[in-house]
Amino acid sequence: MIRLLFLWLALVTLALPAGAITVGAAQPDNYLPLLQNKRVAAVVNQTSQTSDAHLVDFLLNQNINVIKVMAPEHGFRGQQAAGETVIDNMDTKTGLPVVSLYGKNKKPSPDMLSDVDILLFDIQDVGARFYTYISTLHYVMEAAAEHGVEVLVLDRPNPNGAFIDGPVRQPGFASFVGMDPLPLLHGMTVAELARMIKGERWINAAEALTLHTVPVADYTRTMPVRLPIAPSPNLPNPAAIRLYPSLCLFEATSVSVGRGTEYPFQLIGHDKIRLGDLTITPQSRPAAPSPKLEGAQLMARDLRRSTLAGFDISLLISTYQQFTEAGETFFTHPDFFDKLAGTDALRKAIVAGQSAQQIEQQWKADLDAFKQRRAAYLLYPE
């Protein structure tokens, strides 16, 4: 019954616009006083919008002393492809220096913070542990704590907020696609995560950090949410955002998830194994340079109207079985798969032929413990 309820919520999300909520950035009375007479570094991207302007433009118009932008994966304007290095540059519209947090430095350095009083974080997340914006949040908070800089998080809704599922990241599997011991789907917003990162002392000098948060007004985590701006180039629509938690693990296999096509994270395809009736050919494009199986004709399964939602491992299991029966390699990058999963237990269980129910039982106790730990940091009713 609970799974059916979550599925209904996910499907309704595709049809309904966002409810009457007000994101943190659209509540200036609650944060402008915190920024007055301070040197501000903005950790933002293309999703950092108020009601009618980019947050950085709004702050400058309010005479807030924004001295630099710090850009996460995909860059300040969201134009870089997944995994593509973001370089330091100058924003042509505002004249502000843009400092990369997705290149040689993923954590702000002492030099980056030497002239900063407060770091403002406002980026739309999608609720999956391996989506790297929350890893950037972790490093921003840690650097701020170590150097006496305040942090302000302007919150936004979680479009997968109805789900808490998947393996909890285990010791030994920490990486930039899994910094903290979170489930694959954590069911929290970035402000709630910030509170938990500090409260659970997952960063150095956590007790020294001054953390401010501005919650989303009139929001509940199971509320249907349709994001007005794509959070990254390969999550262009609600279907991709819904399917992303279940399909991202395929990135470490020989299967294409549609990068380089019109339907990224909305299909699975292969040139030798028939996974569906859709025929499609990945081609290099700005959002996906040199995609997997580029130029090959894929036999793909179109998932846009599927009932797949939350973290559903049945597709992984059935696809692995197809490859095994055909004598084809499925786990082409097992170490990366384990980093995405946050454990090697999932991959080993799939190889061992365990059912979805058996595998899901493995992380039930960890999920129950996580739900209890996170309760103190929640800002919204269920």
C-alpha positions, 0 to 999 in steps of 0.5 A: 500500500505504501509503495502504491501511495509513493507511486501515485505521488510520483506520477501526479508530480508529472501532471501538476504544477508546483503548489503554493510554496515559496522557496527560500530565495523568494523570502528576502525579508528572512535573509537580506538582514543576514547579508547586510554589510558582509562580503558574500560568496554565492554558491549557485547555479541556473536554478538559483532563481527568485520569483523573477530574477536570478538570485545573484542579480537580485542581491546586487540590485539590493546592494548586497556585497556579492564578491564572487560566485562559486560554481558546482558541477555543470557550472554557474549557468548550468551549461557544462556536461556531467563530469566536465571540469568547471574552470574559473572565469568571469561572469559576463553579465555581472562581472563577478569572478566565478570560482570553480568547485568542480575542478582541481578544488571541490572544497573552497580553499583558504585563499577562496575564503580569505575575503568572505564573511558568509557563504550563501548556498542556493541550488536545487537538488533532486534527493539522490545521494549521488547527485553532487550538489549535496557533496558540494554543500558538504565541502562548503560547510566544512571549509566555512567551519574551518575558517570562521565563515558563516553559511546561509542555505536557502531551501528548495523542495525535493522532487523525490522527497516522498522516498527514503530508500536504497542502501545507506553509504557504508564506511570505505565507500565515501566519494564525491558521489557519496560523501555522507552516510545517507540512503540512496534516496534520503527524503530531505531538502538541502537545508535539512541535510545541512542541519544534519551534516552539522548536527551529526558532525560529518564535517570537521569543526562542525561545532564552530559553524554558524549555520542559517537556513531559510525553509520553503514556506507552505511545503510538505515533503510529499507535495507534488513538485514540478521544477521550473528549471532543469537542475542539470542538462541531462535531467530536463523534465519531470520524467528524467528526475523521477527515473534518475534514482533508479537509472543512475546506477546503470552509468557504471554498466554497459547500458546507455541511459540515453545520454546523447539522445533526446531522452536522457535518463528516460530510457535504457538501451544497448546495441547488442541486447534488445532491451525494448522496441525503441530504436535510437542512436546516441550522438555527441551534443553539448549536454553529453559529449562522447556519450556511451555507445555513441553512433550505435543503434540502440534497442532501447526501452522507453521508460517515460510513461513507466511506473518506475519511481523511487529506487526500484532495483527490479530493472537492474536485476532483470537487465543483468539477467538478460546480459548474463543469459546472452554472455555479455558483460554488464558491470563494466565499472564495478568500482564505480557502481559500488561508489554510486550504490555506497556499498558493494553488497548490492552488486554482489547480491545481484550477481548472486541472483537474489530477488528484489525483496531479498536485496531490499531486506538488506538495508531495512535496518539501516534505513530505520536507523537513519529515519530515527537519526534524521528526525531531529533535523527535519523542517517540514511535515510528512 
